[in-house]
Amino acid sequence: MKMHLLEAAAAPGFGIGNWVMIIAMIAVFYFFMIRPQQKKQKEARKFREGLKEGDKIITIGGVHGNVVSVDDSTVVVTIESGAKIRFEKSAVSMDANSQMANQPK
């Protein structure tokens, strides 16, 4: 009889400690994964909205060029050969000047 009482008391359950761990894991995912990604997306959107003529850009496909004109949803870019290419603003990855500054010399 005594053995059955000890087994019942030691039986694993879903207690308060488990809830604390789940909440802690959700908080870690939010602060280390979700929040930084949202911040990065916001900065990229702000950069794309602020594009103007003369900016040097790099597209997500790796095309380097200078912005010739900007519309609501597209940009026209001149590449080294002199050709003009129209891209969606969402295809613009980064500012070429900042990318060049981050490269090791």
N, C-alpha and C positions, 0 to 999 in steps of 0.2 A: 504494500500500500504506500509506504513511504517513497519508494522508487518512482511510482507513477506521479506523485505530487512534484517531485524534483524535475521530472521530464516535462511536465506541463508548464512549470515556471520557467524553464530554460528554452522553451520552444521559440524559434525565431518568429518575429512578427514585423509588421511595418510600423515602427514606432516613430517618435519625434526626431530621433537621430537621422533616420533615413530621409525624412522630409527636409531637414536642414542641409543634408548633402545634395539633394536634388536642386534645391534653391541655390546653393553655392555653385553648382555646376552651370546652371542657367546664367547666373551672374557672370561667371568667368567667360562663357561663350559670348555674352553680350558685350562685355568690356574689352575683350581681346580679339574678337572676330567680327562681330556685326557692326559695332560702333565705328571702328576704324575704316571699314569698307564703306559705310555710309558717308563718312567724312571725305574719303577719297573721291567718291562719286560726286559729291557736292562741289568739290574743288574743280573737278574735270568739267562739270556743267558750267561753272562760273567762268572757267577759262574759255570754253567754246563760245559762250555768249559774249565774251569780251574781245573776240577776234576782230582785227581791223586790217586795213590794207597795209602792206609792208611787213607784216609779221612773218617771221621764219618759223615754219612748222614741220612736224613729222607726222605722217598718217599712221594708222594702225598697221598698214601694209608695208611700212618702211620707206615711203616716198618722202623725200626732202624737197621743200620748195618754199616759195614766197607767196603770200596771199595777195591776189590782184583785186578781187572784189568779194564782198560778203552779202549774201541774201538772208532771208529768214531761216532757211534750213540747209543752204548749201554755201560752199566757198569755191572760188576759182583760184587755182594754184598754178604758178609758173614754175616749171622744173628747169634744171640746168641747161637742157637742150633748147629751151625757149618755148616748148610746147605748153599749152594751157590745158589743165585738167580740172573738171568740176567734181567735187566730192561733197558728200553729205557732211554736215558739221559733226555728226557722231563718229565719223571716220578719222577725225583729227585727234591724234594721241597726245602730243605735247608740244611745248615751245622748243624749237631747235636751239635757241640760245641757252636755255637752262640745261638742256641735255648736254651740250658741249661743255658747259661749265662744270658738270658733274663727272666728266671723264678724267681719268688719271693722265698726267702728263708724262 
